[in-house]
Amino acid sequence: MADREGNGFLWFLAGLGVGAVVGVLYAPRSGDETRDAIRAKAQEGSERARAQARRAREQASDWVDRGRDVLNQQKEQFRSAYEAGRQAYHETTAAGAEPPKGT
């Protein structure tokens, strides 16, 4: 069984080599042209990746800013509610501390 798997792998490598040779022989461009085309595509992909990364950073920054705004609004609402409760407490305790009239 191990011999059979070794033969299959050898045939795979042979087919890979034959395919590479045939691909080179029938290539529509010269080696220099092919390398230039590959280099241009790689550069294009790199620029596209940089642009997407820049957009992602901008979007993340926008989300952080929105989150900060919402948090500040919530804090302000909490402060207002706290101050209103504090004021109501002081008014209630001050009204209760006055001596009753007529005694």
GUNU-222367 format. One record per atom (N, C-alpha, C, O, CB): residue in one letter; atom name; x negated, y, z negated. Coordinates in Angstrom, 2 decimals, padded with zeros to 5 digits. Glycine has a CB too. Layout:
("a"; "CA"; (X; Y; Z))
...
This chain:
("m"; "N"; (-000.82; -001.19; 000.00))
("m"; "CA"; (000.00; 000.00; 000.00))
("m"; "C"; (-000.87; 001.26; 000.00))
("m"; "O"; (-000.57; 002.21; 000.73))
("m"; "CB"; (000.94; 000.00; -001.21))
("a"; "N"; (-001.94; 001.30; -000.80))
("a"; "CA"; (-002.82; 002.45; -000.85))
("a"; "C"; (-003.50; 002.66; 000.49))
("a"; "O"; (-003.73; 003.80; 000.90))
("a"; "CB"; (-003.86; 002.29; -001.96))
("d"; "N"; (-003.82; 001.56; 001.20))
("d"; "CA"; (-004.46; 001.65; 002.52))
("d"; "C"; (-003.50; 002.29; 003.51))
("d"; "O"; (-003.90; 003.09; 004.36))
("d"; "CB"; (-004.90; 000.25; 003.02))
("r"; "N"; (-002.25; 001.95; 003.39))
("r"; "CA"; (-001.24; 002.49; 004.28))
("r"; "C"; (-001.08; 004.00; 004.08))
("r"; "O"; (-000.96; 004.74; 005.07))
("r"; "CB"; (000.10; 001.78; 004.04))
("e"; "N"; (-001.09; 004.48; 002.83))
("e"; "CA"; (-000.98; 005.91; 002.55))
("e"; "C"; (-002.20; 006.65; 003.05))
("e"; "O"; (-002.08; 007.78; 003.54))
("e"; "CB"; (-000.79; 006.15; 001.05))
("g"; "N"; (-003.38; 006.06; 002.95))
("g"; "CA"; (-004.60; 006.68; 003.45))
("g"; "C"; (-004.55; 006.84; 004.96))
("g"; "O"; (-004.97; 007.87; 005.48))
("g"; "CB"; (-005.83; 005.85; 003.06))
("n"; "N"; (-004.03; 005.83; 005.67))
("n"; "CA"; (-003.90; 005.92; 007.12))
("n"; "C"; (-002.92; 007.01; 007.52))
("n"; "O"; (-003.15; 007.73; 008.49))
("n"; "CB"; (-003.46; 004.57; 007.69))
("g"; "N"; (-001.83; 007.14; 006.78))
("g"; "CA"; (-000.84; 008.17; 007.08))
("g"; "C"; (-001.44; 009.56; 006.93))
("g"; "O"; (-001.17; 010.46; 007.73))
("g"; "CB"; (000.38; 008.01; 006.17))
("f"; "N"; (-002.27; 009.73; 005.90))
("f"; "CA"; (-002.90; 011.03; 005.68))
("f"; "C"; (-003.90; 011.33; 006.78))
("f"; "O"; (-004.01; 012.47; 007.22))
("f"; "CB"; (-003.58; 011.07; 004.31))
("l"; "N"; (-004.63; 010.32; 007.22))
("l"; "CA"; (-005.60; 010.51; 008.32))
("l"; "C"; (-004.88; 010.89; 009.61))
("l"; "O"; (-005.34; 011.77; 010.34))
("l"; "CB"; (-006.44; 009.22; 008.53))
("w"; "N"; (-003.75; 010.25; 009.88))
("w"; "CA"; (-002.98; 010.59; 011.07))
("w"; "C"; (-002.44; 012.03; 010.97))
("w"; "O"; (-002.39; 012.75; 011.97))
("w"; "CB"; (-001.83; 009.60; 011.26))
("f"; "N"; (-002.05; 012.41; 009.76))
("f"; "CA"; (-001.58; 013.78; 009.56))
("f"; "C"; (-002.70; 014.77; 009.88))
("f"; "O"; (-002.47; 015.75; 010.59))
("f"; "CB"; (-001.09; 013.98; 008.11))
("l"; "N"; (-003.88; 014.53; 009.36))
("l"; "CA"; (-005.02; 015.42; 009.64))
("l"; "C"; (-005.36; 015.45; 011.12))
("l"; "O"; (-005.68; 016.51; 011.66))
("l"; "CB"; (-006.24; 014.98; 008.83))
("a"; "N"; (-005.29; 014.30; 011.78))
("a"; "CA"; (-005.59; 014.24; 013.21))
("a"; "C"; (-004.56; 015.07; 013.98))
("a"; "O"; (-004.92; 015.82; 014.89))
("a"; "CB"; (-005.59; 012.78; 013.71))
("g"; "N"; (-003.31; 014.94; 013.63))
("g"; "CA"; (-002.26; 015.71; 014.30))
("g"; "C"; (-002.42; 017.20; 014.05))
("g"; "O"; (-002.17; 018.01; 014.94))
("g"; "CB"; (-000.89; 015.25; 013.82))
("l"; "N"; (-002.83; 017.54; 012.85))
("l"; "CA"; (-003.07; 018.94; 012.52))
("l"; "C"; (-004.20; 019.51; 013.38))
("l"; "O"; (-004.10; 020.63; 013.89))
("l"; "CB"; (-003.41; 019.09; 011.04))
("g"; "N"; (-005.26; 018.74; 013.54))
("g"; "CA"; (-006.39; 019.19; 014.36))
("g"; "C"; (-005.99; 019.33; 015.82))
("g"; "O"; (-006.34; 020.32; 016.46))
("g"; "CB"; (-007.55; 018.21; 014.24))
("v"; "N"; (-005.27; 018.35; 016.35))
("v"; "CA"; (-004.83; 018.41; 017.75))
("v"; "C"; (-003.91; 019.61; 017.95))
("v"; "O"; (-004.02; 020.31; 018.96))
("v"; "CB"; (-004.11; 017.10; 018.15))
("g"; "N"; (-003.02; 019.86; 017.02))
("g"; "CA"; (-002.12; 021.00; 017.13))
("g"; "C"; (-002.89; 022.32; 017.12))
("g"; "O"; (-002.54; 023.23; 017.87))
("g"; "CB"; (-001.11; 020.98; 016.00))
("a"; "N"; (-003.90; 022.42; 016.30))
("a"; "CA"; (-004.71; 023.64; 016.25))
("a"; "C"; (-005.44; 023.86; 017.57))
("a"; "O"; (-005.48; 024.98; 018.09))
("a"; "CB"; (-005.72; 023.58; 015.09))
("v"; "N"; (-006.01; 022.80; 018.12))
("v"; "CA"; (-006.73; 022.92; 019.39))
("v"; "C"; (-005.78; 023.33; 020.51))
("v"; "O"; (-006.10; 024.22; 021.29))
("v"; "CB"; (-007.43; 021.58; 019.75))
("v"; "N"; (-004.64; 022.70; 020.58))
("v"; "CA"; (-003.66; 023.03; 021.63))
("v"; "C"; (-003.19; 024.47; 021.45))
("v"; "O"; (-003.02; 025.19; 022.44))
("v"; "CB"; (-002.45; 022.05; 021.58))
("g"; "N"; (-002.98; 024.90; 020.22))
("g"; "CA"; (-002.55; 026.27; 019.96))
("g"; "C"; (-003.58; 027.28; 020.43))
("g"; "O"; (-003.22; 028.32; 020.99))
("g"; "CB"; (-002.27; 026.47; 018.50))
("v"; "N"; (-004.85; 026.99; 020.21))
("v"; "CA"; (-005.91; 027.91; 020.63))
("v"; "C"; (-006.03; 027.93; 022.15))
("v"; "O"; (-006.21; 028.99; 022.75))
("v"; "CB"; (-007.26; 027.51; 019.99))
("l"; "N"; (-005.93; 026.76; 022.77))
("l"; "CA"; (-006.06; 026.68; 024.22))
("l"; "C"; (-004.93; 027.41; 024.94))
("l"; "O"; (-005.15; 028.02; 025.99))
("l"; "CB"; (-006.09; 025.24; 024.66))
("y"; "N"; (-003.75; 027.35; 024.40))
("y"; "CA"; (-002.60; 027.96; 025.07))
("y"; "C"; (-002.19; 029.30; 024.47))
("y"; "O"; (-001.09; 029.78; 024.74))
("y"; "CB"; (-001.44; 027.01; 025.03))
("a"; "N"; (-003.03; 029.90; 023.68))
("a"; "CA"; (-002.72; 031.19; 023.07))
("a"; "C"; (-002.58; 032.25; 024.16))
("a"; "O"; (-003.39; 032.26; 025.09))
("a"; "CB"; (-003.82; 031.60; 022.05))
("p"; "N"; (-001.59; 033.12; 024.08))
("p"; "CA"; (-001.37; 034.12; 025.12))
("p"; "C"; (-002.36; 035.28; 025.07))
("p"; "O"; (-002.43; 036.07; 026.02))
("p"; "CB"; (000.03; 034.65; 025.02))
("r"; "N"; (-003.12; 035.41; 024.00))
("r"; "CA"; (-004.05; 036.53; 023.86))
("r"; "C"; (-005.44; 036.00; 023.55))
("r"; "O"; (-005.63; 034.85; 023.17))
("r"; "CB"; (-003.59; 037.51; 022.76))
("s"; "N"; (-006.41; 036.90; 023.72))
("s"; "CA"; (-007.78; 036.54; 023.34))
("s"; "C"; (-007.91; 036.59; 021.82))
("s"; "O"; (-007.01; 037.08; 021.14))
("s"; "CB"; (-008.82; 037.48; 024.01))
("g"; "N"; (-009.01; 036.11; 021.31))
("g"; "CA"; (-009.23; 036.10; 019.86))
("g"; "C"; (-009.24; 037.50; 019.28))
("g"; "O"; (-008.66; 037.73; 018.21))
("g"; "CB"; (-010.54; 035.42; 019.54))
("d"; "N"; (-009.89; 038.44; 019.97))
("d"; "CA"; (-009.93; 039.82; 019.46))
("d"; "C"; (-008.53; 040.42; 019.41))
("d"; "O"; (-008.16; 041.08; 018.44))
("d"; "CB"; (-010.84; 040.68; 020.35))
("e"; "N"; (-007.76; 040.19; 020.46))
("e"; "CA"; (-006.40; 040.73; 020.49))
("e"; "C"; (-005.55; 040.11; 019.38))
("e"; "O"; (-004.76; 040.79; 018.73))
("e"; "CB"; (-005.74; 040.47; 021.85))
("t"; "N"; (-005.72; 038.81; 019.17))
("t"; "CA"; (-004.96; 038.11; 018.13))
("t"; "C"; (-005.32; 038.66; 016.75))
("t"; "O"; (-004.44; 038.91; 015.93))
("t"; "CB"; (-005.22; 036.59; 018.19))
("r"; "N"; (-006.62; 038.83; 016.51))
("r"; "CA"; (-007.06; 039.37; 015.22))
("r"; "C"; (-006.54; 040.79; 015.02))
("r"; "O"; (-006.12; 041.15; 013.92))
("r"; "CB"; (-008.59; 039.35; 015.11))
("d"; "N"; (-006.57; 041.60; 016.07))
("d"; "CA"; (-006.03; 042.96; 015.97))
("d"; "C"; (-004.55; 042.95; 015.65))
("d"; "O"; (-004.07; 043.74; 014.84))
("d"; "CB"; (-006.29; 043.74; 017.27))
("a"; "N"; (-003.81; 042.06; 016.29))
("a"; "CA"; (-002.36; 041.96; 016.05))
("a"; "C"; (-002.10; 041.52; 014.61))
("a"; "O"; (-001.21; 042.05; 013.95))
("a"; "CB"; (-001.70; 040.97; 017.05))
("i"; "N"; (-002.87; 040.55; 014.13))
("i"; "CA"; (-002.70; 040.08; 012.76))
("i"; "C"; (-003.03; 041.20; 011.78))
("i"; "O"; (-002.31; 041.41; 010.80))
("i"; "CB"; (-003.60; 038.85; 012.48))
("r"; "N"; (-004.11; 041.92; 012.04))
("r"; "CA"; (-004.51; 043.03; 011.18))
("r"; "C"; (-003.43; 044.12; 011.16))
("r"; "O"; (-003.12; 044.66; 010.10))
("r"; "CB"; (-005.85; 043.62; 011.65))
("a"; "N"; (-002.87; 044.43; 012.32))
("a"; "CA"; (-001.82; 045.46; 012.40))
("a"; "C"; (-000.58; 045.03; 011.62))
("a"; "O"; (000.02; 045.84; 010.91))
("a"; "CB"; (-001.45; 045.75; 013.87))
("k"; "N"; (-000.19; 043.78; 011.75))
("k"; "CA"; (000.98; 043.27; 011.03))
("k"; "C"; (000.72; 043.28; 009.52))
("k"; "O"; (001.61; 043.60; 008.74))
("k"; "CB"; (001.34; 041.85; 011.50))
("a"; "N"; (-000.50; 042.91; 009.12))
("a"; "CA"; (-000.83; 042.91; 007.70))
("a"; "C"; (-000.78; 044.33; 007.14))
("a"; "O"; (-000.28; 044.55; 006.04))
("a"; "CB"; (-002.23; 042.29; 007.46))
("q"; "N"; (-001.30; 045.29; 007.89))
("q"; "CA"; (-001.28; 046.69; 007.45))
("q"; "C"; (000.17; 047.20; 007.37))
("q"; "O"; (000.53; 047.92; 006.43))
("q"; "CB"; (-002.11; 047.57; 008.40))
("e"; "N"; (000.96; 046.82; 008.35))
("e"; "CA"; (002.37; 047.22; 008.36))
("e"; "C"; (003.10; 046.65; 007.15))
("e"; "O"; (003.88; 047.34; 006.50))
("e"; "CB"; (003.06; 046.76; 009.66))
("g"; "N"; (002.83; 045.39; 006.84))
("g"; "CA"; (003.44; 044.76; 005.67))
("g"; "C"; (002.99; 045.41; 004.38))
("g"; "O"; (003.78; 045.57; 003.45))
("g"; "CB"; (003.12; 043.28; 005.63))
("s"; "N"; (001.73; 045.78; 004.32))
("s"; "CA"; (001.19; 046.46; 003.13))
("s"; "C"; (001.87; 047.81; 002.93))
("s"; "O"; (002.23; 048.15; 001.80))
("s"; "CB"; (-000.33; 046.64; 003.25))
("e"; "N"; (002.03; 048.57; 003.99))
("e"; "CA"; (002.69; 049.87; 003.90))
("e"; "C"; (004.15; 049.71; 003.48))
("e"; "O"; (004.66; 050.50; 002.68))
("e"; "CB"; (002.60; 050.61; 005.24))
("r"; "N"; (004.80; 048.70; 004.01))
("r"; "CA"; (006.20; 048.44; 003.65))
("r"; "C"; (006.30; 048.08; 002.17))
("r"; "O"; (007.21; 048.53; 001.47))
("r"; "CB"; (006.80; 047.32; 004.53))
("a"; "N"; (005.38; 047.26; 001.69))
("a"; "CA"; (005.38; 046.88; 000.27))
("a"; "C"; (005.15; 048.10; -000.62))
("a"; "O"; (005.80; 048.24; -001.66))
("a"; "CB"; (004.31; 045.81; 000.00))
("r"; "N"; (004.23; 048.98; -000.22))
("r"; "CA"; (003.99; 050.20; -001.01))
("r"; "C"; (005.23; 051.09; -001.06))
("r"; "O"; (005.57; 051.65; -002.10))
("r"; "CB"; (002.80; 050.99; -000.42))
("a"; "N"; (005.91; 051.20; 000.08))
("a"; "CA"; (007.12; 052.03; 000.13))
("a"; "C"; (008.21; 051.44; -000.78))
("a"; "O"; (008.88; 052.18; -001.49))
("a"; "CB"; (007.64; 052.15; 001.58))
("q"; "N"; (008.37; 050.13; -000.75))
("q"; "CA"; (009.37; 049.50; -001.60))
("q"; "C"; (009.00; 049.65; -003.07))
("q"; "O"; (009.88; 049.87; -003.91))
("q"; "CB"; (009.53; 048.02; -001.25))
("a"; "N"; (007.73; 049.54; -003.39))
("a"; "CA"; (007.29; 049.73; -004.78))
("a"; "C"; (007.56; 051.16; -005.23))
("a"; "O"; (007.98; 051.38; -006.37))
("a"; "CB"; (005.79; 049.39; -004.93))
("r"; "N"; (007.31; 052.12; -004.35))
("r"; "CA"; (007.56; 053.52; -004.69))
("r"; "C"; (009.06; 053.75; -004.93))
("r"; "O"; (009.44; 054.43; -005.88))
("r"; "CB"; (007.05; 054.46; -003.55))
("r"; "N"; (009.90; 053.17; -004.06))
("r"; "CA"; (011.35; 053.31; -004.26))
("r"; "C"; (011.79; 052.65; -005.57))
("r"; "O"; (012.65; 053.18; -006.27))
("r"; "CB"; (012.12; 052.69; -003.08))
("a"; "N"; (011.21; 051.51; -005.88))
("a"; "CA"; (011.57; 050.82; -007.13))
("a"; "C"; (011.17; 051.66; -008.34))
("a"; "O"; (011.93; 051.74; -009.31))
("a"; "CB"; (010.89; 049.44; -007.19))
("r"; "N"; (009.98; 052.28; -008.29))
("r"; "CA"; (009.56; 053.15; -009.40))
("r"; "C"; (010.50; 054.34; -009.56))
("r"; "O"; (010.86; 054.70; -010.68))
("r"; "CB"; (008.12; 053.64; -009.19))
("e"; "N"; (010.90; 054.94; -008.44))
("e"; "CA"; (011.80; 056.08; -008.49))
("e"; "C"; (013.16; 055.68; -009.07))
("e"; "O"; (013.74; 056.40; -009.87))
("e"; "CB"; (011.98; 056.68; -007.09))
("q"; "N"; (013.64; 054.52; -008.65))
("q"; "CA"; (014.93; 054.05; -009.14))
("q"; "C"; (014.85; 053.75; -010.64))
("q"; "O"; (015.76; 054.08; -011.40))
("q"; "CB"; (015.39; 052.80; -008.36))
("a"; "N"; (013.76; 053.12; -011.06))
("a"; "CA"; (013.59; 052.83; -012.49))
("a"; "C"; (013.52; 054.13; -013.28))
("a"; "O"; (014.09; 054.23; -014.37))
("a"; "CB"; (012.32; 051.99; -012.72))
("s"; "N"; (012.84; 055.12; -012.74))
("s"; "CA"; (012.75; 056.41; -013.41))
("s"; "C"; (014.12; 057.05; -013.53))
("s"; "O"; (014.45; 057.63; -014.56))
("s"; "CB"; (011.79; 057.35; -012.65))
("d"; "N"; (014.92; 056.96; -012.47))
("d"; "CA"; (016.29; 057.50; -012.52))
("d"; "C"; (017.11; 056.79; -013.60))
("d"; "O"; (017.85; 057.44; -014.34))
("d"; "CB"; (016.98; 057.34; -011.13))
("w"; "N"; (016.98; 055.47; -013.68))
("w"; "CA"; (017.72; 054.71; -014.69))
("w"; "C"; (017.29; 055.12; -016.10))
("w"; "O"; (018.12; 055.24; -016.99))
("w"; "CB"; (017.51; 053.20; -014.50))
("v"; "N"; (016.00; 055.33; -016.29))
("v"; "CA"; (015.50; 055.75; -017.60))
("v"; "C"; (016.08; 057.13; -017.95))
("v"; "O"; (016.51; 057.36; -019.07))
("v"; "CB"; (013.95; 055.79; -017.62))
("d"; "N"; (016.08; 058.03; -016.97))
("d"; "CA"; (016.63; 059.37; -017.21))
("d"; "C"; (018.11; 059.30; -017.56))
("d"; "O"; (018.57; 059.98; -018.48))
("d"; "CB"; (016.41; 060.26; -015.99))
("r"; "N"; (018.86; 058.49; -016.82))
("r"; "CA"; (020.29; 058.35; -017.12))
("r"; "C"; (020.50; 057.77; -018.51))
("r"; "O"; (021.37; 058.23; -019.26))
("r"; "CB"; (020.98; 057.46; -016.07))
("g"; "N"; (019.71; 056.76; -018.84))
("g"; "CA"; (019.82; 056.15; -020.17))
("g"; "C"; (019.51; 057.15; -021.27))
("g"; "O"; (020.19; 057.19; -022.29))
("g"; "CB"; (018.89; 054.96; -020.29))
("r"; "N"; (018.50; 057.96; -021.05))
("r"; "CA"; (018.14; 058.99; -022.03))
("r"; "C"; (019.28; 060.00; -022.19))
("r"; "O"; (019.59; 060.42; -023.30))
("r"; "CB"; (016.84; 059.70; -021.60))
("d"; "N"; (019.90; 060.40; -021.06))
("d"; "CA"; (021.02; 061.34; -021.12))
("d"; "C"; (022.19; 060.76; -021.91))
("d"; "O"; (022.78; 061.44; -022.75))
("d"; "CB"; (021.48; 061.73; -019.70))
("v"; "N"; (022.53; 059.50; -021.63))
("v"; "CA"; (023.64; 058.85; -022.33))
("v"; "C"; (023.32; 058.75; -023.82))
("v"; "O"; (024.19; 059.01; -024.66))
("v"; "CB"; (023.92; 057.45; -021.74))
("l"; "N"; (022.10; 058.39; -024.15))
("l"; "CA"; (021.70; 058.28; -025.55))
("l"; "C"; (021.79; 059.63; -026.25))
("l"; "O"; (022.26; 059.71; -027.38))
("l"; "CB"; (020.27; 057.72; -025.66))
("n"; "N"; (021.34; 060.67; -025.58))
("n"; "CA"; (021.43; 062.01; -026.18))
("n"; "C"; (022.88; 062.44; -026.39))
("n"; "O"; (023.21; 063.06; -027.40))
("n"; "CB"; (020.71; 063.04; -025.29))
("q"; "N"; (023.74; 062.10; -025.43))
("q"; "CA"; (025.16; 062.41; -025.60))
("q"; "C"; (025.75; 061.67; -026.80))
("q"; "O"; (026.51; 062.25; -027.58))
("q"; "CB"; (025.94; 062.05; -024.32))
("q"; "N"; (025.40; 060.40; -026.93))
("q"; "CA"; (025.91; 059.61; -028.05))
("q"; "C"; (025.41; 060.17; -029.38))
("q"; "O"; (026.15; 060.25; -030.35))
("q"; "CB"; (025.49; 058.15; -027.90))
("k"; "N"; (024.14; 060.56; -029.41))
("k"; "CA"; (023.58; 061.14; -030.63))
("k"; "C"; (024.31; 062.44; -030.98))
("k"; "O"; (024.61; 062.69; -032.15))
("k"; "CB"; (022.07; 061.40; -030.47))
("e"; "N"; (024.58; 063.26; -029.98))
("e"; "CA"; (025.27; 064.52; -030.22))
("e"; "C"; (026.69; 064.28; -030.72))
("e"; "O"; (027.16; 064.97; -031.62))
("e"; "CB"; (025.30; 065.38; -028.93))
("q"; "N"; (027.38; 063.29; -030.14))
("q"; "CA"; (028.73; 062.96; -030.60))
("q"; "C"; (028.69; 062.46; -032.04))
("q"; "O"; (029.56; 062.79; -032.84))
("q"; "CB"; (029.37; 061.91; -029.69))
("f"; "N"; (027.70; 061.67; -032.36))
("f"; "CA"; (027.57; 061.16; -033.73))
("f"; "C"; (027.31; 062.31; -034.70))
("f"; "O"; (027.90; 062.37; -035.77))
("f"; "CB"; (026.44; 060.12; -033.81))
("r"; "N"; (026.42; 063.22; -034.32))
("r"; "CA"; (026.13; 064.38; -035.19))
("r"; "C"; (027.39; 065.21; -035.41))
("r"; "O"; (027.67; 065.63; -036.53))
("r"; "CB"; (025.02; 065.26; -034.57))
("s"; "N"; (028.14; 065.45; -034.34))
("s"; "CA"; (029.37; 066.23; -034.46))
("s"; "C"; (030.36; 065.54; -035.39))
("s"; "O"; (030.97; 066.18; -036.25))
("s"; "CB"; (030.01; 066.46; -033.08))
("a"; "N"; (030.52; 064.23; -035.22))
("a"; "CA"; (031.44; 063.48; -036.07))
("a"; "C"; (030.96; 063.50; -037.52))
("a"; "O"; (031.77; 063.63; -038.44))
("a"; "CB"; (031.58; 062.04; -035.57))
("y"; "N"; (029.67; 063.36; -037.72))
("y"; "CA"; (029.11; 063.39; -039.07))
("y"; "C"; (029.34; 064.75; -039.72))
("y"; "O"; (029.77; 064.83; -040.87))
("y"; "CB"; (027.60; 063.06; -039.02))
("e"; "N"; (029.06; 065.81; -039.00))
("e"; "CA"; (029.25; 067.15; -039.54))
("e"; "C"; (030.73; 067.42; -039.84))
("e"; "O"; (031.06; 068.03; -040.85))
("e"; "CB"; (028.72; 068.20; -038.56))
("a"; "N"; (031.62; 066.95; -038.95))
("a"; "CA"; (033.05; 067.15; -039.18))
("a"; "C"; (033.48; 066.39; -040.43))
("a"; "O"; (034.25; 066.91; -041.25))
("a"; "CB"; (033.88; 066.68; -037.95))
("g"; "N"; (032.99; 065.17; -040.59))
("g"; "CA"; (033.32; 064.39; -041.79))
("g"; "C"; (032.76; 065.03; -043.04))
("g"; "O"; (033.42; 065.07; -044.08))
("g"; "CB"; (032.80; 062.97; -041.66))
("r"; "N"; (031.56; 065.52; -042.96))
("r"; "CA"; (030.92; 066.18; -044.10))
("r"; "C"; (031.69; 067.44; -044.50))
("r"; "O"; (031.93; 067.70; -045.68))
("r"; "CB"; (029.45; 066.53; -043.76))
("q"; "N"; (032.07; 068.21; -043.49))
("q"; "CA"; (032.84; 069.44; -043.74))
("q"; "C"; (034.18; 069.09; -044.39))
("q"; "O"; (034.60; 069.75; -045.34))
("q"; "CB"; (033.06; 070.23; -042.43))
("a"; "N"; (034.85; 068.07; -043.87))
("a"; "CA"; (036.15; 067.67; -044.43))
("a"; "C"; (035.97; 067.19; -045.86))
("a"; "O"; (036.82; 067.47; -046.71))
("a"; "CB"; (036.81; 066.56; -043.57))
("y"; "N"; (034.91; 066.48; -046.15))
("y"; "CA"; (034.65; 066.01; -047.51))
("y"; "C"; (034.45; 067.19; -048.46))
("y"; "O"; (035.03; 067.24; -049.54))
("y"; "CB"; (033.41; 065.09; -047.54))
("h"; "N"; (033.62; 068.15; -048.03))
("h"; "CA"; (033.38; 069.32; -048.87))
("h"; "C"; (034.67; 070.13; -049.11))
("h"; "O"; (034.91; 070.60; -050.22))
("h"; "CB"; (032.32; 070.22; -048.22))
("e"; "N"; (035.48; 070.27; -048.08))
("e"; "CA"; (036.74; 070.99; -048.24))
("e"; "C"; (037.67; 070.26; -049.19))
("e"; "O"; (038.34; 070.88; -050.02))
("e"; "CB"; (037.43; 071.18; -046.88))
("t"; "N"; (037.70; 068.94; -049.09))
("t"; "CA"; (038.57; 068.15; -049.95))
("t"; "C"; (038.10; 068.20; -051.39))
("t"; "O"; (038.90; 068.40; -052.30))
("t"; "CB"; (038.64; 066.69; -049.47))
("t"; "N"; (036.80; 068.03; -051.61))
("t"; "CA"; (036.28; 068.05; -052.98))
("t"; "C"; (036.36; 069.45; -053.57))
("t"; "O"; (036.59; 069.59; -054.77))
("t"; "CB"; (034.84; 067.54; -053.01))
("a"; "N"; (036.16; 070.47; -052.77))
("a"; "CA"; (036.26; 071.85; -053.27))
("a"; "C"; (037.70; 072.17; -053.66))
("a"; "O"; (037.93; 072.85; -054.66))
("a"; "CB"; (035.75; 072.85; -052.22))
("a"; "N"; (038.64; 071.70; -052.88))
("a"; "CA"; (040.06; 071.94; -053.19))
("a"; "C"; (040.46; 071.19; -054.44))
("a"; "O"; (041.28; 071.69; -055.21))
("a"; "CB"; (040.96; 071.53; -052.01))
("g"; "N"; (039.92; 070.01; -054.66))
("g"; "CA"; (040.25; 069.21; -055.83))
("g"; "C"; (039.57; 069.71; -057.08))
("g"; "O"; (040.03; 069.40; -058.17))
("g"; "CB"; (039.88; 067.78; -055.60))
("a"; "N"; (038.51; 070.45; -056.96))
("a"; "CA"; (037.76; 070.93; -058.11))
("a"; "C"; (038.35; 072.20; -058.69))
("a"; "O"; (038.02; 072.58; -059.81))
("a"; "CB"; (036.32; 071.17; -057.71))
("e"; "N"; (039.21; 072.86; -057.95))
("e"; "CA"; (039.81; 074.08; -058.48))
("e"; "C"; (040.76; 073.73; -059.63))
("e"; "O"; (041.49; 072.74; -059.56))
("e"; "CB"; (040.56; 074.86; -057.36))
("p"; "N"; (040.75; 074.54; -060.65))
("p"; "CA"; (041.68; 074.26; -061.76))
("p"; "C"; (043.12; 074.53; -061.33))
("p"; "O"; (043.38; 075.46; -060.56))
("p"; "CB"; (041.32; 075.12; -063.01))
("p"; "N"; (044.03; 073.76; -061.81))
("p"; "CA"; (045.42; 073.98; -061.44))
("p"; "C"; (045.88; 075.35; -061.94))
("p"; "O"; (045.47; 075.80; -063.00))
("p"; "CB"; (046.33; 072.86; -062.02))
("k"; "N"; (046.71; 075.99; -061.18))
("k"; "CA"; (047.22; 077.33; -061.53))
("k"; "C"; (048.34; 077.19; -062.56))
("k"; "O"; (049.16; 076.27; -062.50))
("k"; "CB"; (047.74; 078.08; -060.24))
("g"; "N"; (048.37; 078.07; -063.45))
("g"; "CA"; (049.44; 078.11; -064.43))
("g"; "C"; (049.10; 077.40; -065.72))
("g"; "O"; (049.96; 077.35; -066.60))
("g"; "CB"; (050.67; 077.52; -063.85))
("t"; "N"; (047.95; 076.87; -065.89))
("t"; "CA"; (047.62; 076.25; -067.17))
("t"; "C"; (046.67; 077.05; -067.97))
("t"; "O"; (046.31; 076.65; -069.08))
("t"; "CB"; (047.06; 074.90; -066.96))
